[in-house]
Structures are given as structure tokens and as C-alpha cells.
Amino acid sequence: VEAENGAEGLQYYRAAPTDLVITDIQMPVMDGLQMITELRGAFPTAKIIAISGEKGRLAAAQTFSQCTFEKPLYIEEFLGAVQKFVSAPGASIYMLQPSALAVAHSVQGDA
């Protein structure tokens, strides 16, 4: 499932929680840090991978995310983390930036 921003992603997750949330930190409307904070407050066990090109904001996300990645991504490392967090074949993933959506689909197809 793809969301255009943090507010939309949070709304989708509340309606139908997924096995993993992958989010960029810099997004319009509600940024990734705010979305992660709200998600963690409502769903303490949610699995979250945060991605950012800004080291400072990524460090802030580490408090609330199980895993963080700095851009540019090393695909093997990233896919390894996704596989670790997704527990079943065909598991659902929310992707909060369209640029990474192809990665999520390839992982689902390989599971």
C-alpha cells in the first residue's frame, strides 16, 4: 500500500495494520518523525524502517524505529532488513514514498 504522506500512511495503518511500515522522514503534510511518533504511541509493537538523507533527522528516528537507513540505500542491506521484519509470504507493507515501492513489491514476490 502506498501513501503520499505521513498523515495518509497513519490513516491506512489505523484502518488495516501491516507487518511493516517503511517511511521516508521528509514528507509533506506530516513528516516521517511525527508519523512514527504517533504510530508508536497508538501501536507500540509496529515494525518500522525509517529512511532519510539527513543524518540528524535519522538519528532522531532511531528512538522510535527498529531500523534506519541513510540514503543512498545499499539494496542488499535494505532487503535483508525488510525480510527480517516481514514474517510471512505475501505480508503487507506500507511504503511512504513512491520511489521505494518497487523494492517492496520485489520482496513480496520473492517471499
C-alpha positions as CSV (number, residue, x, y, z in Angstrom):
1,V,0.0,0.0,0.0
2,E,1.4,3.4,-0.9
3,A,0.7,6.6,1.0
4,E,1.5,10.1,-0.3
5,N,2.4,11.5,3.2
6,G,2.6,10.6,6.9
7,A,-1.0,11.5,7.7
8,E,-2.3,9.3,4.9
9,G,0.0,6.4,5.9
10,L,-1.1,6.7,9.6
11,Q,-4.7,6.6,8.5
12,Y,-4.1,3.5,6.4
13,Y,-2.3,1.8,9.2
14,R,-5.1,2.5,11.7
15,A,-7.6,1.0,9.2
16,A,-5.6,-2.1,8.5
17,P,-2.2,-2.6,10.3
18,T,0.5,-4.2,8.3
19,D,3.6,-6.3,9.1
20,L,6.0,-3.5,8.3
21,V,6.0,0.3,7.7
22,I,8.8,1.7,5.6
23,T,8.9,5.5,5.7
24,D,10.9,8.4,4.5
25,I,11.5,11.1,7.1
26,Q,11.0,14.1,4.8
27,M,7.4,14.1,3.6
28,P,4.7,16.7,3.0
29,V,1.7,17.3,5.3
30,M,3.0,15.2,8.2
31,D,6.7,14.3,8.2
32,G,8.1,10.8,9.0
33,L,9.2,11.7,12.5
34,Q,5.7,12.9,13.5
35,M,4.1,9.9,11.8
36,I,6.4,7.5,13.5
37,T,5.8,9.1,16.9
38,E,2.1,8.9,16.5
39,L,2.2,5.4,15.2
40,R,4.4,4.2,18.0
41,G,2.0,5.8,20.6
42,A,-1.0,4.1,19.2
43,F,0.7,0.8,18.1
44,P,3.8,0.2,20.3
45,T,4.7,-3.1,18.5
46,A,4.5,-1.7,15.0
47,K,7.6,-2.6,12.9
48,I,9.1,0.5,11.3
49,I,12.0,1.1,9.0
50,A,12.9,4.8,8.6
51,I,14.9,6.2,5.7
52,S,16.5,9.7,5.3
53,G,19.3,11.5,3.7
54,E,19.7,13.8,6.7
55,K,21.8,12.3,9.5
56,G,20.3,14.4,12.2
57,R,16.7,13.5,11.4
58,L,17.7,9.9,11.0
59,A,19.3,9.9,14.5
60,A,16.0,11.2,15.9
61,A,14.1,8.4,14.1
62,Q,16.3,5.8,15.7
63,T,14.5,6.3,19.0
64,F,11.2,5.2,17.6
65,S,12.2,2.8,14.7
66,Q,13.6,-0.7,14.9
67,C,15.8,0.1,11.9
68,T,17.0,3.1,10.0
69,F,18.8,3.6,6.7
70,E,20.7,6.6,5.3
71,K,20.3,7.4,1.7
72,P,21.6,6.3,-0.7
73,L,20.4,2.8,0.2
74,Y,22.5,-0.3,-0.1
75,I,19.9,-2.6,-1.6
76,E,21.2,-5.9,-0.1
77,E,21.2,-4.4,3.4
78,F,17.8,-2.8,3.0
79,L,16.2,-6.0,1.6
80,G,17.8,-8.0,4.4
81,A,16.1,-5.7,7.0
82,V,12.8,-6.0,5.2
83,Q,13.0,-9.8,5.1
84,K,13.8,-9.8,8.8
85,F,10.8,-7.8,9.7
86,V,8.2,-9.4,7.4
87,S,7.1,-12.6,8.9
88,A,5.0,-14.4,6.2
89,P,4.9,-14.7,2.4
90,G,2.8,-12.0,0.9
91,A,2.9,-9.9,4.0
92,S,1.6,-6.4,3.6
93,I,3.9,-3.4,3.7
94,Y,3.1,0.4,3.8
95,M,5.5,2.3,1.7
96,L,5.5,6.0,2.4
97,Q,7.4,7.3,-0.6
98,P,6.7,6.1,-4.2
99,S,10.4,5.8,-5.1
100,A,10.9,2.7,-3.0
101,L,7.7,1.0,-3.9
102,A,9.4,-1.3,-6.5
103,V,11.6,-2.7,-3.7
104,A,8.7,-3.6,-1.6
105,H,7.0,-5.4,-4.5
106,S,10.1,-7.4,-5.4
107,V,10.4,-8.6,-1.7
108,Q,6.8,-9.7,-1.7
109,G,7.2,-11.6,-4.9
110,D,10.2,-13.4,-3.6
111,A,8.7,-14.4,-0.3
